[in-house]
Amino acid sequence: MFWEQPEEVVTTWQELSTYYCAWLKTVTYSEFDRAEKPICYAQISIKDESEEAQGPGLDFLPLIFQSIFHVETKKAEVKMPSGNVDKPEVEDNRDGTVSVKYAPREEGLHEVYIKFNGEHVQGSPFKFHVDSLSSGYVTAYGAGLSHGVCGEPGNFTISTKGAGAGGLSLAVEGPSKAEISCHDNKDGTVSVSYLPTAPGEYKISVKFADKHIKGSPYVAKITGEGRKRNQISVGSSSEVTLPGKVSDEDIRALNASITAPSGLEEPAFLKKLPSGNMCVSFTPRESGAHTVAVKRMGKHIPNSPFKIDVKDREVGDAKKVKISGNALKEGQTHVDNTFSIDTRNAGFGGLSLSMEGPSKAEIQCKDNDDGTLNISYKPTEPGYYIMNLKFADHHVEGSPFTVKVSGEGSNRQREKIQRQREAVPITEVGSQCKLTFKMPGITSFDLAATVTSPGGVTEDAEIKEVEDGLYAVAFVPKELGVHTVSVKYKEMHIPGSPFQFTVGPLRDGGAHRVHAGGPGLERGEQGQPCEFNIWTREAGAGTLAVSVEGPSKAQIDFKDRKDGSCYVSYTASEPGEYRVGIKFNDQHIPDSPHKVYISPAVGDAHKLEVAQFPDSGVQPDKPATFLVRKNDAKGELDAKIVSPSGIEDDCFIQSIDSETYSVRFMARENGIHNIHLKFNGVHIPGSPFRIKVGKVDADPAALHAYGNGLTEIKTGQKTDFIIDTCNAGAGALAVSVDGPSRVAMDCTEVEEGYKVRYTPLVPGDYYISIKYNGYHIVGSPYKVPCTGADLAERGAQETSSVVVETVQKISKSKNVGPVLPLFKSDASKVTSKGMGLKKAYLGKQNQFTVHAGDAGNNILFVGIHGPKGPCEEVYVKHTGRHNYNVSYLVRERGDYIVLVKWGDDHIPGSPYKVEV
């Protein structure tokens, strides 16, 4: 289910019903990944007073469990409070789901056991409580008693039917003052609504005749929807000098890890001191004798492992951090609100600060170099913000802080649409697959696509223009598994590419599998539609929500292409900075929210056109030029070039005549640069222009990552994964780990590429993004579940990242060049016959035949070795249908060996001994 289910807490009827009302409209799960719990809901029907009332106006239909398993192998039983076991009714809904229905016969705690193939399904046994209430009780039900969203009213209903006279009193306590309003429905029920303005837990007390009604006080968890987060981390670690001198080259090839007395092992960082010595830097978590292992290519260097003794006073202690300043309680919008932190007596530790609330507050940190820091935040919207302040992975005293920010907002408007996405039918091997995307204003002549199968075979795919600006990549897969589809425009990946395309059942669904890309996520123009694509095929079924927030309310238009992709366009009526958020099942997809600058209405900028733009051959540190024609536009042209690493440089603009400008630029690095051309501050059509500089062989589609660190991990255990960059050129590799705690991580060079090591400290889901030159590699972000005990305190989601400039690697094992097809063959089914396999004659053609018609597809290899080396000649002729005639010539007497192989395997009888 979507909510955490603690073991002991008994789910009452009301809670079950509220969950059903709130979001169980359509829930589908895949039959293959059984991560989700089966869903359990009860339905409510309000009884009419004319009927003989057995309960307080609540009558529950049988409990329904819905889950996707086959009926033949599914068992369900209910254990009643008396200990007796009862059989519920199991029905196949004929749509891949099963309903389990049960009408309770006793009061008290029941348990439902649901088994699939003899194993409990996740979450089984489920507990539920059955009450029989005599008439005259007052009850309450509704979503607002269990959960809600801040800034939106929480609603619930109180039923007082048949309860006689008595006063009804209500109270809501929580992080904010909630306005309460009641409405008497004149039918024995009262509708109540309250408005929470800050997230947190609210206690709702409902009293009748001065007594709490059953279930009161209720605890409602209010989350902050549409909340913006910002985080900042300041490292402070203990540095220890190790004996021995090192060079810069050496330090790149070394990696270090530190093991604490408790056995917790974490990566540590090595750096070179000005003296030439090496020092290791780490965050001490406990006192005592630590060992530091320093290795080169997996082998200890001399004197390693080193011993280090950590004293009590050096271990980071969050309780000893002193914080001062009124800005922790209240702040103002649009100004820097500053407070100070003193870590002088708190040992060594990293400080991390995250702030979430109605706007993304800009956080700045000034280190005073004396153990104190000044931190300031600048929010743009008023409201309540939550600030998590952690030192050495533990909350400092008072954290998380609730900060009340007042002042003028920026009057941002928000528009949101929500659509239900159905799962796409499973693709089979040999069926026609297609992936669609929309790119208006280009010629299909410059588009190219390739598909790489799980076996590593890359083939060209065809691109068809389905309708104006809508293109489809079509291919026929030959095997099951995850394929990589690369779509390039002018030799550069389009936004969203490389794509993951699963043939057969999906491996894992969810928000991290949704991709989005298109010009509308990069830039836009006032009053003009800004368009982008969203691909949800790999994520399965769920709810997709798109929100646009900025100076004006945007019009959002949504078009479903029914193949797991859809097309969104939005129009903003005011210029300025907008944020486009894309959520799937209430979780942001990778790289969401996007910051988009909507420029003022074009004016004359649309008249300008670019000529002689260099599509290829631009080299770093060499100037290149192109022309811009004005076509009677009045105003100023401005040009800048942005490198792949984000450095901006001005271009040199010269006026050739009244109608033409010449623009000269010089790129400083290899990679894909963007040239921004603005006229009167507005991008001209096509700007920013992408241009390939130097040798861009860094292809994100050629990278792949593997290792335990991408599958299952445990807290406190060092784990790693390898990123294979062989044949992917040189580029910028960025790895980030996003999860419930910060992780210590490092990246070292290994033979096949790079090895990333990290140690998680808190259980939960970690998302690992691997980007190459700004593009996610296929499979990124990876969702990695972590189990184990809490070794640090939970805060908000925290991100740790590392960036490496890779060097070109060529794999030793795989030859660069053509990739061999995947042969499916069986050498044991090959037969051979002929005199040439038994006896041979000097100077004559000795012959035998090989029949491989039933042995699948492969290559026949024949080799003959004599007493003094190879024989004179071997001749193999294919006579059709995998039948071969082989003849050979020998010039020496003695014993020869004849080898016959089908692919990598000897055929039956090979090697043969032949005497001459």
N, C-alpha and C positions, 0 to 999 in steps of 0.2 A: 504494500500500500504506500501511499505517499508520506505517511507520517511515521515517526519512530514509535515502536511498540515496546514499552518496557515490560519485563516479565510479570511483575507482581500486580501492576495496576489493573483492576478489573474494568473492562469497558462496560459502561452502563448503556441501557437502551437509548437514552437521549443522545449520547455521543454518537452511537452508531447511526442513528437517524440523521443527525446533523451532517455527518460526513456524506451520507447518501445524497441529501438535498444539495449539499454544496457542490460536489464536483463529480459525482459518479454518473454523469450523463452518458459518456461513451468512453469506455476504457478497454483497450485491447492490448494483449500482450503477445509476444511471439512464443511459439511452442518450443523454441530452441534455447533461449537463454532464460533460465528459470530464476533470474535474480529477484524478480518482484514477488511480493507475497500475494497469494490469492486474495481477492477482495471480498470483503464481507459487509453486507449492508442490510439494514432492516428498513421496511417502508412504513410510512406513517399513514394511518387514516384517522381523521377526526370523527368521532362518533356523533350521531345525532341524539339529542336529548330524549327523543321519544322512545328510543330503544332502551332496553333495560341496561343501565350502565354497569359494566363489571369493573371498569377502571376509571381513572380520572380523565376521561375524554381521550385516552390514548389507547389505540388498539393496534397491536403489532401483527402484521402479516408475518408469515414464517421468515426466518432468517434466510438470506440467499447468499451462497458463496459462489463466486464466479471465477473460473480459472480455466486454463487451456490445457487439458490433458485428456487422453482418450479414456472413455468410460470403462472399457474392458479391464483396464489395469488400475482402476481407481477405486479405493475403498474409503468409506466415510463412516464414522460411528460417533455417538455422543455419549459421554460419561456423565450420569446425573449425580446430583449431590448425595443421593443415597448410596452411590457406588454402583448402581445398576447401569448396564450399557444398553443404549437404545439405537436402533438403526434409522438414520434419516433417509429421505427419499432422494435418489440420485437420478437426474434426468439429463440425457444428451440433448443439447439444443441444436444439434446438426449444423453448427456453424463453427466448430472447433472449440466451443465452450461447453461447460458442464454446469448445471445448477444443483446445489445441494440444499434441500428444504427440510426444516424440522419444526414441529410444533411442540413447544415445551410442555411437560406435564407436572413438573415440580418447581418449587421455589428454590432460589439459591444459585450457587456457582456451578455452571456447566462447563465441560470441556469438549470441544469438537476435534476429533482426530481425522485428518485427511491424508491419505497415503497414496503415493503414485509408485507403481512397481515395488510395493512393499516398503518404500522409504517415505518418511514424513515429508510433505511439501514444506517449503520454507515458511516458518511462522507457526506451523502446526506443533502441538495442539493450540487451538484458539480458545480463549476463555470468554464466556459472557454470563451476565448476571440476569436472573429472571425474578421479577418482583410480582406479587399479586397485591394490588393496593385496593383496600376497601374504598367505596365511594366516599367523597367528602375530602379527599386529599387535593391540595393545590400542586400543580406540576408546571414545569417550564420546559420548553424545547425550542431549538433553533440554532442556526450556525453561530450567532453572536455569543453563545455561551462557551464555545470551545476555541474559536479562532477568528481572525479578522485581519484587516489591512489598515495601517494607520492613515488617517485622512478620509476613510470611507466609513459610513455608519455600520455598526454591528447590530443585527436585528434578532429578536427572539420573541416568543409568545408565551404568556402565562395563562394557564387554564384554571378557572376557579369554579367550574360547573359543580353544583351540588355541594359546595363547601360551606354554605350558610353565611352568616354575617361575620365580618372581621375586617380589620384594616390591612391593606397591602402596602408594604414599604420596600423601597428599592435603594441600593447603594452600589456605586462602582468606584473602587479604589485602584490606583495604578500610577504609572510614571507621569501621566498628564491628567489634568482635570477634564473629565469627559462630560459633555452636555447630555442630559438624559431627557427623552421625550416619550410620553405614553399616550396610547389612544385606546379608549374602551370600544370594543367592537360590538357591544350590546348583545352578545350571544354567549356570555360567560367567559369570553377570552379577552385578554388585553395585549395589544401589540406594543413592544418596547423597542426603542432604538437609542443607541448611545454613540457618541463620536469621539474615538480616541485620537489624540494628535501626536502621540509619541509611541514608538514600539516598546514592547516589554510585556510583562504578565499583569493582567487586570483581574481583580477579585470582584465577582458580581454576587452581592448578597440579595436574596429574595426572601422577605419575611411575611408571614400571614399570621395575624393575631399575635404579633411579637415573637413568633417562633420561626426559625429557619425552615423552609420547606425542604423536602427530601432532595439531597444533592447539593444544596446551597451550603457555603459559598462555592460558586463555580469559578474555575480558573480559565481565563481566555488568553491565548497567546496571540499577541498582535505583532505582525511583521511589518517592516518598513518597505512598502512597494515603491518602485521608481526611485530607490535611494542611490546616491552616488557615493563611491568610495575613493579614497586616495590614501596611499600609504607611503611611508618613508622609513628607511632603515639606516642606522648609523652604526658602523661596526666598532667594537672595541675588543681587542683580543690580546692575549698574553703572547709575548714574543720571546722565544728562547734561542740563543745562538748555539749552533752545533759545531763541533770541532771540524777542521778541514776547510780548505779553500775550494771554491767552485767557479766555473766560468758561466757566462750567460747561456751558452749553448747547453751546458750540462743541466741547468736548472729546468729547462723546458722538457728534458727527457726524464726528469725524476718525478716521482709522486710520493706523497707522504700520507700516513694515516696515524691517528693517535688512539690508543686504547686506554680507557680509564680503569681504575681498580674494579669497578662493578662489571667490566667486560663490554661496556658500550664503546663501539668503535666508530670513529667519524673521520672523513677526509680532513686533512690539515693543509695549510698553504705554505709553500716554501718561497722565500725570497732571498735576494742576494744583498748583503749589507755593503756599504761603501768599502769596508775593510777587506772585502773579498770572501768573508765567511758567509756561511749559509745560515739563515734563521728560519725557524718553523713558527707559524702563528696559528693559534687555536683558541677556542673559547672554553676555559675550564668549567666543568659542570660539577665536579666533586673534588675533595682534597685527597692527597695520598700519592702513591707512586704510579705515574703514567709511563707507558712505553710508546716511543715514536718509531715507526718503521719507515725507513726511506728506501725506495726501490727504484731500480732502473730496469725497464722492460720485465718487471716481475721478479727481479733478483735483488736481494739486499745489497746496499753499497757497503764499503768497509766501515766497521764500527757500528753498523745498524744491527738490531734496534737500539736506540738511545734511551736512557732512563731519565725521567724528569720528575722532580718532587713538587707537587702543588700544595701550597700552604692554605690553611682555612681562609685567611683574609683575602686570598686571590680569587676564590670562587665567587662568581657573580651572585649577589643576593638582592633580589628585587625589593625586599622589605627595607633595605637601607638607602634606597634612592629617595632623595628629598625633592619635592616639587613645590614651587610657589608661583603665585600669580592668580589674579581673578579670572583670567581667560579660560580657566578650567571649568568655571561655572557658567559664565555668560560671555557673549561676544557680540560684535557688530558686523553687519554685512559690508562688503567693499573696502574694509580696512584690515591691516595686519593686526591680529590679536596675539599678544606675545606672553609666554610664560617661561619660567626657567627650570632647568632640571640639574640637580647636583648629584653626580655619581661618584664623588671622590672616595667615599668610604664603602662603596658597594662592590669592590672587586672588579674583575674583568667580565664584560658581557656585551652583547650587541643590544642596541636600543631600537625597538621598532614601534612606529606610531601609525595607527590607521584611523581615519575619521570617516564616518558615513552619515549621510543626512540628505536633506532636500537638494543640495547641490554639491558638486565636487569642489571641496575646499582646497585652495592652493596651499601647500605646506612648505615652509622653508626652515632650514636648520642652520644655526650659526654656532660653530664649535669655538669656545673661547680658549681652547688649548690648556685649560687648567682643571679639566675634569667637570666643568659646567657647560651647559648648552643653553642657547636661547632658541625656542621654537615658536614660530608664528604660523597662524593659519588665516586664510582669507576666504570666507564663504561668500556666495553671491545671492543666496536665498535665505530668508529668515526661517526659523523653525527649530526643532530639537535635533541635535547631532549627538552621535555616540562616538566617544573617543576611546580606543583601546591603546594603552601604553604599556609595553612590555620591556623588561630588561632581563637579559639572559633567559629568554623564553618563558618568563613568568610575569604575571601582571604586577605592576607596582601598586602600592597601597591606594585604594580608592578607584582603581581602574576596573571595569570600564566607566568613564565619566560621562554624565549626561550634561551637555552644554546647551544653554538656551541662547539662540542667536536672534537678535532683533534688528530692525532697520528696514530699509526699502529693499524689495526684491527686484529682480531684473525683468519682472513681468514676462516670464517665459511661458509659452503656451504649449500644451502637450496634446497630441492626437495619437490614438492607438487603434489598431485593428487586430482582430483575432480570428484565426481560421483553423478548422480541424483538419489535420493531415491524415489521410488513410495510408496504411502500409501498401507498398507497391507489390504486385504478385512476384513470387520468386522466379528469378531468371534461370533457365536451364541451359546446359551446354548445347551448342548447335543452334540455339534460337537467335533471332535477330535482336541485338541490343541497341538501344540508342540513348544518347545523352544530349539534351538540347540546351541551348543558351541563346540569349538575344544580344546582339551587338549592332546597334543601328549605325549607319553612316560609314560602313567599311566595305571593301570588295572581298568576295570569298576567295579571290585569286591569291590573296596574301595569307590565307588561313591554312594551317597544316595540322594534322592530328596523328598521334601514334598511340598504340595500345600495347602495354607490356603485361604478359600473363604471369601468374604466380610462379611459373617455371623459369621466368627470366627471358622469354622470347619476345622481342619487340617487333611489331609489324605496323605498317601504315594503315590508317583507317580512313574511310572516305567521309567527306563533309558535304552535306547537301543543304541547300537553302530551302527551308520549308515554306516560309513566306517572307515578306520583306523584313530583312534584319534578323530573322529567326533561323538559326542554323542547328543542324543535328549531326552528331558524329555517330556513324553506324558501323558496327562490327559484329562478327559472329565468334563467340568464345569457344575455345576447344577444350578448356578444363575448368574445374570448379575452383573457387577461391577468390582472393582479392586481386583485381586487375588495376593497373594504373593507366588512366587516360590523360595524355598530355595534349593540350590544345594551344597552339602558338599562333600569334599574329605577328608577321614580320620577324619571325624567329624569336619572339619573346612570349613567355607564358601569358595567357589572358588572365584577368583577375579570377581567382578560384581554382585555376589549374596549378599543379596536377591534381586530377580528381581520383577519388577511390571509387571503384565500381565492383560490387560483390556479385559473383555469379554463384547461385545456390543460396542457402539460408544465410541471413545476416549474422555476423559474429557478435557485435554489440551495438545497441542503438543508443540514442540519447543526444542531448544538445551538442556534445563535442563532435558529433559526426555531421553536423549541418555546415555547409559552406555557403558563403555569400560573396558576390563580387559584381562590380560594374561601375560605370562612371558616377552614378548617383550616390556612391559611398565615398567618393573622392572630392567631387566639386559639384556645383550647380549654379543655376542662374534664376533670379527672381522671376516668378510667373511662368517659368518653363518647366515641363515635367522632368524630374531627375529619376533615372531608371536604374534598377539593378536586378540581378538574378539571385534566387535562393534555391539551393539544391538540398532537399530533405530526404532523398531516396535512401541514403545509408542509415538514417536515424530511426526508420520505422514510423509507427503511427504516433501522433501526439498533437499538441496544440501549438500553433505557430503564432507569435504575436510580434507585430512590428510597431514601434512607436517613434514618432518624430517630435522633437522638442526644440523650441527656439523662439525667436522674437515674434513669430506669427503662427497661427494654427494651420497646419499643413493639410492639404487634401490628399488622402492616400487611396491609391487604386491598386487592386490585387487581381492577378490573372493566374489561375491554376492551369498548368499544362497537362495534368493528369498522368505524368510519367515520373513523379517524384521531384519535379522541378516546378518553380513558379516564378512569376515576374511581378515586381513591385514598382510602381512609379508614384512619386509624391510631388506636389507642387506647393512651393512656399511663396506667400505673397509679399514678405518683407525680406530684405537682405540681412546678413549677419551670420553668426555661428550657430549651427544646428547640431543636435546629437541624434543619430539614428540608432535605436536599440533594436536588436533582433533576439527574441527569446524563444526557446523551444521547451515546452513543458516547464515554463517558469524559470528556466536557467538561460543566462546569456550564452549565445553561441560563440565560438572562438573569435577574438578581435572585436567583439561588440562591447560597448557602443562605439560607433564610428563618429568622428568629428568631421562635419562637412561645412565648408564655408560657402554660403550662397551669395554670389556676387550681385551687385545692383543690376537692374535691367541693362541689357548690353549697350544700348545707344548705338554708337557707330562701330563698336568693336567687331560686329559680325561682318562688316564689309572687308576686313583685312584678310589677306590670304598669304600663305607661305609658299615660296618657290625654291627650287634647287636644294631641298632639304636633304642632307646626307644620310641615306638609309644605312650605309655600311662603310667600312674602311676608316672610321674615326679612331685615332690612336691617342692614348693618354699623353699629356704634355706637348701635343702638337695642335696648333690652332686650326679651327674649321669654321666655315662661314655658310650662311644661307641668306636668302632675300625675303623681305616682307613687303608686299604691295599694299598701298593705302586705299586705292580705289575711292578717292575723294573723301576719306574720313578725316575729321578734324580732331586733333588732340595729340597726346604724348604717348610714345611707345616705351615700355619698360621691360627688360629681359633679365632673367637670372637662371643659372644652371644649378641643379641640386644633385649631389653625388649619391651613390648607393649608401654611403655611411652617414648621409644627412648633412654634409657640409654645403653651404650655399656660397655661390660666387657670382659676381655681376658679369653680364655679357657686355661686350663693347658694341655700341650702336652708332652707325654712321649714316648720314642721309646722302644717298647717291644723287637723287633728283627729287623734285617736289612730290613724286608719287612712290618712291622706293627707298626702303631702308636696307642697309646691309648689316647683318648681326654676326659678330665674330665671338666665338667662345673657345675656351680651352679646358678640356676635362683633365682632372689630375689623377684619376684612378681607373682601373678596369671595372667594367660592370654596366648596369643599366642606369643611365642618368635621365633626369626629367628637366626639360627646358620650359620654364614658365614665361609665356609672352602675354603681357597685359597692356591694354590700350585704355587710357584714362582709368586705370585701376581695375579693369575688367578683363578676364581671360578672353583671348580671341578664340574663334572656333578651333577645336582640336587641342587647345592648350590644357594642361601641360603635355608637351610632345615627348614621347619616350625615345631614347636613342641608345644604341648599343655601342659601347666604347671598348676598343682593344679586344682582347680575347675573352669572350664570355663563354667559357665552357662549363661554368658552374651551373649544373642542371639539377634542380631540386628533385626531378623525377628519377634521377639515377642514384639517389641516396636511399639506403634503408637501414633501419635500426633494429637491433634484437638484443635479448638478454633478460635475465631475471628481473632487473630493475624496471621492466616494462610490463611485467605480468602480475606477480604477487609479491608483496613486501611486508616486513614485520618491523614494528617500532624498535629503535635502538640497534638494528642490525644494518651494517654497511652493505649497500647493494649497488650494482652497477649495470650499465648496458653499453653496447658498442654501437657507434654510428659508422657504418661502412661508407667511406667517401671515395672508394676506388672508382676511377673512371668518371668522377663527377666534377673534375677540374678543381680550381682553387676559388674559394669564395668566403663569405662571412657566415659562420655557423653560429646560430644563437639558440641556446637551450634554456627553457625556463620551467621551473617546477612550481605549480600553484596548488596549495593545499591548506589543511587546517593548521599547519605550523611551518615556520621557516625551516629550510634544511641546509646543512653545511654541504656544499657540493664543489667538485672540481672536475677539470677536464684535462686529460693527458693524451699525448699522441701514442698510438700503438700502430702495429704494422698495417692493419687493414683500414685504419682511419683514426677515430678518436674514442676514448673510453670516458664515460661520464660516471662519477661515483657520487652517491649522496646517502645520507642517513636520515630517515623520517623519525620524528619524535612523538607524533600524536596520531592515533588511528583515524581512518576516514578515507575519502577518495582523493587521490592526488592526480592532477592533470599535467602531463608532461608535453610541452610544445617543443618541436624541433623545427627551426626555420633555417633555410639556406638562401642567402641573398634576399631575405624578406619574404620568401614563399614557404608555407608549411610543406614539409615533405609528406609523402603519402602515409596515411595512418596517424599523422599528427593532428590534433593532440591525442595522446594515449591516455586512457583512463585506467589508473592503477589502484586497486583496492589495497588498503593497508590495515593489518590487524595487530593486536598486541595491547600493552598497557600504555596509559598516558605518561610520557616522560617529561612533558612540558605542559604549560597551561594553554588551553584553547583560546584563541582570540578570533579576530575576523580572518577571512581567507588571506593567506600571505604568499607572496611570490618570491622565489629566489632565482637568479638567472646567471648565466655565464656566456660570454661571447668569445669566439676564437676565429682568427683569420686562418683558414685552412691552407695547407700546402698541397700541391698536386700529388695524388697517390696513384700508383698503378699496381693492380693486384698481381701477386706472384702466381697464385693458383690459376686464376682465369686469364686466358689470353685475351688481349684486347683485339678486337676484330670481330669476325662474324660469330654470332651466337649459334651453337649447335641446336638443331631442333630437338624436342623431347621425343626420343624414340620409345615406342612401347613394343618390346619384342621378347621372345623366349628362345634362347640358343639351343635348348635341349630338343626342340622340334625340328632342327635342321638335320638332313640326312646326306650322306656322301657315299659315292662308290666309284670304282675304277682301279685298273692295274697300277696306276701311278702312285697309289697310296701304299703299295706293298713292295714293289720292285721297280728299279729304274735302270735304263741303259744309257751308256755314254754316247754323247753326240746325237741323241734322238729326242724327238718331242715325246715326253711322257705325260699321259693325260689322266684326269679324273673329273667327275661332275659333282656339283653341290646343289641340293634342292632345298630352298628355304621358303617355299610358298606358304607353309602353315606357321611360319615363325614370326609373323608380325613384320614391322618395318625396321630395317637397320642397314648397316654397311658391311660388306664382306671384306675381310682382310686375309690375305694368304702370304705367308713368308716361309722361305726354305733356307736352312742353315746347314753347311757342309763341314767336312773335317778342317778345311782351311778358310772358312768364312762363308759368305753368301754364294748361292749358285749363280750361273750365268744369266739366265733370264726366267721370269715368271710372267705368264700371260693369262689374264682373267677376262673372259667374255660373257656378258649378260645375254642370255638367249630369250629373255622375256619371263614375266611372272616369277621373278626371284629364282630362276634356274641359271646356274653358271657353269661354263666349261673352263677348266683350268689346265694349261699345259706348261711344262717347264723343261729346261735344257741343262744338263750337267756335264762338266769336263774333267772331273776328278773321281777316282774310285774312293770307296769308304762308306761310312754310315752317315746318312742325312736325317735331319729332323724337319718334318712338314707341319707348320702351324696353320690351322684354319680357325678364324674367329668370326663370330657374328656379333658386331658391335664390340663390347668389351669382354665377351665371354667365349671360351673355347666351345666348339661344337662337339657332340659326343664322339669320342675316339681321338680327338686332337689333344696333344701333339702326336703325330704318327712317326714311327721309325721306319726308314726306307733304306735298303742296302743297294749300292750301285756296283 
